Each structure stands twice: as structure tokens, then as C-alpha cells.
């Protein structure tokens, strides 16, 4: 699979460089509505096994340019899944009606977004990407009785899921719950790092994950060599980079562009030590050539999956559809929608409680990111595990797999 080349200086200077167009139906309030789904009762299934009304999916996720943390991958993954579901005949004989709405990361914006989403009478809502925003919206989620399937970075505890009246389903664990733990375990246990530099973007997910990483590093018997934060749009990290001289390795919880700045300035300043990052950031830097050669020769990422390695046929289809290689976020979002479709199909109904019960009893093995989605333990989490991916070679290589 060839890497994507972005020649435009304007594109290269964009914050996330994942500005893939999803088509004219993915504007901030755009709607993709099926042509064959007809209106009807939202009560459940018909006697012939077909659903009695349309399947409506509302997704709350920003795309690139709508907020500093946004990438297109969340929307792309869900849209790809829905397109394939509809091409295969829909769910219960019904095509899926899809609408993407803004998914703000601030508390007030999230509350308003969730309230607006349930007013359109969806079957299921998929989103948000921010754990802080999701927590703020829990009272609204509990009041409205619509199943809410979270995105990858939105992790709730068992008590918080209880506060949603058990309306929240979590397909996979969040960045700070699993990805940071896997990152620290690999740095200390596999790479032997004892003095670890910690860098993070000055954004809620970065702040929360850095705090969690500090505890984990100390619990693992290692030491924090230095800590530095930086702005979401940082283009010069000289001070932060020089502060890491003498560390065994660095854990950076970033956005893609500042990660690329850090990697390039490491190479310029002779810091030849491993950098570990989290989520889709490493994949975005690699696929878009934001850093290359010596700068990424020791780049690792703790992520949920590596679709370029483990789901190559799906990754090829994704790249053909969107013109970009998929990150783990795209694969997770695709799985979240496919899992949702399977739960609705198993429920044979549009009734919220029937769908929730189906989520709680299903064993879904047709995902492209994780091999199994099955609810075990607390917090209504269905998928566990994660990969450590090495980006220093010609292609991303999965070098460690966690069972969660």
C-alpha cells in the first residue's frame, strides 16, 4: 500500500492533515439519508422479520477543521460501514438513515449536541470522541433512553455508565485506560526504560492521559525524567525537546502535527531515543510523511489496532474510498457501526431496551480492529486489548499485542 503524498503547503500546515472529504453529505450538520427506507412506526419488528420503521443513526463527531483535535477518521469509519450495510440490504430489511452532527469537546456544547441528537428520534447515537464531553452529557443520555455507543477516546467508569442509566455501550476501552498502560508497560518491560520523559498536548485528553501515565510510570518502578506540555498548534518545541536530553525514552500524548515537530526536532538535536505515542497519532504522522527517516526511526505507538497490518483488504478498500490510509480510529468506528447493526439485527426490534439487551449478549467476531466484541466485566465495555506499532520501517509493524 502506497503512502499518501500531500503536496500542498496549505494542507501540510493544517493541524491534523486528515482533511479527506467524505462527500457532500458530511457537512457539520449534513445528512446521508437512504433512498429506500420508508417512514413508519418506530416500535419494533414486523411479523416477517423486517423492522417496522427506519433505522436512524446519528453520529456526534467533528471532522478536521471543526476543532483542533478533530480528524475525519471517526466519521469515515461509520460512513463506510453504513454504505456497506445498505449495499448488502440494510438492517432488518431497512436501509440505514445516517446523520453526522458536530461533537463538541466542551461540556455545554456536548450537552446541547446530545439533546439535539435525541430530538431527531434516532435508533442509536454514536459518539462523542471526548471523555470529558461524554461525562458532561450523562444526565441527558439517561433522561432520553436512546442507546449511546461511544467512540474510542471516550472512556467511562462503571459508576459513570450507571449514571447514564446503562444507556452507554463502550465498544473499546479509552486512550487513558488501555493505551497509556500498554505504552508504559512496553517502555519499561520491553525497552527497559527507567527514566521516561513525559510530553503532552495542553488539551483535556492529553492532560488526563499524562496524569494517568505519571501514576503508571511510578507504579512500574521507573522515574519521570521531565514533564513538558505544549499548545495544540505548537510549531516549535525547542525548549520541550532539549528538556528531554538524558531520558531513556519519551512518552508523548500529542496531536499529530506537534508530534511531527517533536520527532523532527529530536533528530535535529541528536536525541536518538525511542518516542512512544498513543492513539492514531503515529499512523497519521507515518502515512502523511510528516516525519520520516531518522526522525521516525524509533517511533512507537500504543493504539487499539493496526489495520495496515491486520486488516489489509479492508484498509485497501478504505483508501480507495477516502483517498487516505485508515488509522485505528477509522477501524474502531467502522467496528462500532457494524457491532451496532448486528445488535439491532439480533434484537429484531427498534425498541431501545431490546437493542441494549442484544449488545449485552452478543459475541461479535466480524470486526476489523479487535477480534472479539463481547461484554464482560463492568462499564459495558465490549472490546479489550491493543497493539504497540513500530513505525521505523517501511511499513507499520505490530510488535506487541495486549489481551487487555
N, C-alpha and C positions, 0 to 999 in steps of 0.2 A: 504494500500500500504506500503510495507516494505521499510525502508530506506536503501540506498546503503552503503555497507561497503567496504572501500578501505584499505586493509591490508598492502600494500607495503609502506615501508618508503619512497621510491623514489617518489611514487605518492603523498603521504601525504605532501611531501616537495615541490611539484610543486606549481607554483604561484597561479594557479586558480583551480586546481584539477578537471577540467572538461575536461578530456582527452579522451572522448569517441570516439572511432573510428567510422567514418561514412562509412566505406567500402573503398575499394581500389580506388574508383573514386573520393575521396575528398582530393587529394593532393593539394598542393598550386596552381598548375596550372592544376589540373585534370579535366576531363570532363566526365559527365554522358550523353551519347547520346542514344536516344531511338532507338530501333531496327526497328520499323515500319514506322517512319517518313521518308518521301522521299523528296528529294530536289525539288524545284520548284520556281515559281515566288513568290516574297515577296510582291506582290501588294495588295492582299486582299482576299475576299471570292469568292467562286465559286457559280454557279447558284443553286447547290444542297444544299447550306448552309454550305458546307465544305470550310475550308480555302484553299487558293491556294498555300500555301507554309508552311514550317515548323515553329513552334513556338519555338523561341530560347530565353532562359532566361539565362542571365549572372548575377551571384551574386558576389558582391565585399564585402567579409567578411573574415577576418582572423579567424583561428581556434586556439585552445590552443597551445601555444608554438611558434606561429609566431609573436606575440608581447605581451608585458606584460599585456595588457588589454583584450586579446582575450579569448573567450570561444567558445565552439563548438555549442552552442545553436542556434545561428543565422543560421548557415549552416544546422544544423539538422532540424530546423523547416521548412525551404524552401524545403529541400530534401524530407522530409516526405510528404509534400503537393504535390510535383511533382510526387512522386511514387504513391500516391493515385489517382491523376488526371489521370495518364497514365493507371492505372489499371481499371479506370472507362471509358476509351475510349478516353482520351485526350481532347483537346480543338478544337472544330470545325472539328472533325474527325482526328485531328493530335496529335500524341504524342508530349510531350514537350521535347525538347533538352535542357540540363542543363549543365552549366559550372560554377564552382566556381573559382574565381581568388582572389589573395591577395587584401586586402582592407586596405592599409596603413593609418596610422593616421596623417602622416606628409603631409604638403601641396604639396611638389614636388612629393612625392610618389603617392598621391591621383590624382594629375593631370595626371600623366603617366598611372595610373591604369584605370582611366575613358577613356582616349584616346585609350588605348589598347582594352578596352571592347567594344567600339563602332565600332572598326575596324573589329570585327567578325560579324557585321551585326545582332545584337540582336533585338528581338521584343521589349523587355523591359529589363532594368538593375535594379537590386535590390541591394541596399547598399547606402552609406557606414555607418559604425557604429559611426563615429566621426563627430560631428558638425563642428569642425574646418577644417577637411579634406574636408567635403562636401562643405563648403563655398569656399574653395580654388579652387574647381573643377567647380564652377558655370559657368565660361566662356566657358569651354569645353562642358559642358552639353547643354548650349544654342546654341552653334555652330553646334552640331551634330544632333539635332532633334530626339533623342531617348527618349521615356518616361522613367523617372527615379523614382523608388519607394524607398523611404528611409527606413532605419531601425529605431528602436525605439529611439536610443540616438541621432539621427541626426535631430535637430530641426532648422527650418529656419523661419525667419520672412516673412511677406507678401512682403516686399521690396526685400528680397533675392530670394523669389520664382519668383518675377517679373524679377530679374536679370538672372534667368535660362530660360527666355522666356516661363515661365509657364510650363516647361517640368517636374518639380518636383512634385510628389504626395507624401503626408505625411499621411500614414495610422493612425498614432497616434502622440500625442504631445511628445516632448522630455523630457528627465530627468529633466533639469533645469526649463522647463516651467511649468510642471504639478507636477512631483513627489516631487520636493522640496517644492512647495507651499502646497501640501497636507500634507507633513511631518510637516511643520511649523504650519499649521492650527490645526493639530491633537495634536502636542506637547503643543501648547498654549491653544487651545479651549477645548480639551478633557482631557488632562493630567494636565492642569493647570501650566505648566512650565513657570517661569518668568525669570530665569537665565539659559541660554542654552549654554552649551559648544559646540564648533564647531570644528570638525576634518575633514581633507580631505587628500586624496592621492595627492601627488605632480605630478599631471598629468593634462592635459588640461581640461578634463571633470570635474575632482574634483575641480580644481581651479575656473573654470567658475561657477559651481554649488554652491561652497562655497560663492562666491561673491554675487550671487543671493540670497542665504539663508540669508546672513547678512542683506540685504535690507528688506527682508520679515520679519525677526525676529524683526527688529526695527519698521517696519510698524505695526506689530501686538501688539506693546506696551511692548514687552519683551526686555531683555538685553542679549548681548553676554557676557557670563561669562569668557571665554577664547577661544583663537583660536590656533590650532596647526595643522601643516601639517607633512607628513611623506613620506618616499620613497615607491615606488611601491612594493619593495621586503622586506619591514621592518619586522624584526623578533623580535624586542624588542622595545616596546613603553612605557617604564617605565616613561620617562620624560613627554610624552604627557598624559599618564594616570593620573599621580599624579597632573598634572595641572588642571584636571577636578574635583578634590575633592572640594566639596562645591556647585557644579552645581546641578540644579534640574533635568536636563536631558542632554543627548548629542546627537547631530546630526552628524553622521559620514558618509561622502561621500567617499567610500573606493573602494578597490578591496577585494575579499573575504578573502584571506589569512591574510592581515593586519587587517581586521575586526575581524577575529577569534582571532588574537593576542590581540587586544584591549579588546574583551569580556573576554577572559581568564585572562588577567591581571587586569581587573576590579574586577573579582571575587577574585583573589589572594590578592588584595589590599583593599578589603572591600568596594568597590564602588557599592552600591546597588541602582542604579538609572536607569531609562529607557535609552536604546540606540535606536535611530531611524536611519535606514539606507535607502538607495534608490536602486531602480532597482532590479536586480536579486541577489544581494549580500547576502541578508538574506536567500533566498531559497537555495543558494549554500552552505552556512555555515551549515544550518539545515540538508539538505539532505545528506551531506557528513560527518556529525559528526565532523566538525572542531572545534566546541564548543558545549557543552551540559550541562545539569543540571543547576546549579546555574548561570553559565556563560550566558545562553540564557534565563533566567527566566523573563527578562524584555526586550527582543529583539523584536522590531517592524521594519517593512519595508514598505516604501511607494513605491508602484510598480503599474504597469499598470493593472495587473490581478493576480489571484491566481489559476492557473489551477488545483492544487491539491485539491482545494475545489469546484470550479465551473465547472470544465470540467474533472471529474474523469475518465470517459470512455476513453476520448481522452488521458488523462495522462497515463492511463494503457497501451494503445497502443504504446505511445511514449516510455515508459520504456521498453516494450517488444522489441521494435525495436532497441533502442540505449543502453539499459542497465543502464539508469540513469533516475532519475525523471526530468521532464521538469520544467524549470524556466519560468518566464513571458517572457523572451526574446525569448524562443523557441515558445511559444504560439503566440506572436506578429508576428514572422517571418512566421510561418505557415499561419496566417491570411493574411499577406501581399501577399503571393503567391496565396492563394485561392481568395482573392479580385482581384488580377491581372488576374487570369484565368476567373473570372466572367466578368470583364471589356472587355477582348478580345472576349469572347463569345458573349456578348451583342453587341459589335461593329461589329461582323461578318466580321472582316477585320484585316489585319496586318498593315494597314495604321496608322501611329503614331497619327495623329490628330483625327482619328476616335476612337482610343483607349483612348486618353485623354478625349474626349467628353464623352465617356462611363463612365470613372472614375468620371467625374463631375456630372453625372446624376443618378448614380446607388445608390440604397439603399440595402446594403449587410447585411444580418442578420444571416448568417451561420458561423460566426466566433466562435472561442473557447476562445478568450481573451476578446474582447469587444462585447456587444450585437448588436451594430449598427455601420456600417461604411457608412457615408453619408456626402457629402461635404457641410458644412455650414460655413459661415463666411470667413475669409481671410486665406491666407497662404496655401490653398489647403489641409487643414487638414480634415481627414475623420472620425477619431475616437477620442472621448474625454472621460475623466473620469479617474478612477484609484482607487486602493484599498489600505487600510492600513491593513497589515497582521501581526498577533501576532504569534511569534514562540516559546513562552514559554510553550506550552502544548505538548500533544502527537502528534498532527498534526497541520499544519499551519491553523490558524483561521482568516477569514476575519472579522475585527472588525469595519471597516468604508468603505463606498463606496461613491466616489465623482462622481457627474454627469458632472464634467469638467467646 
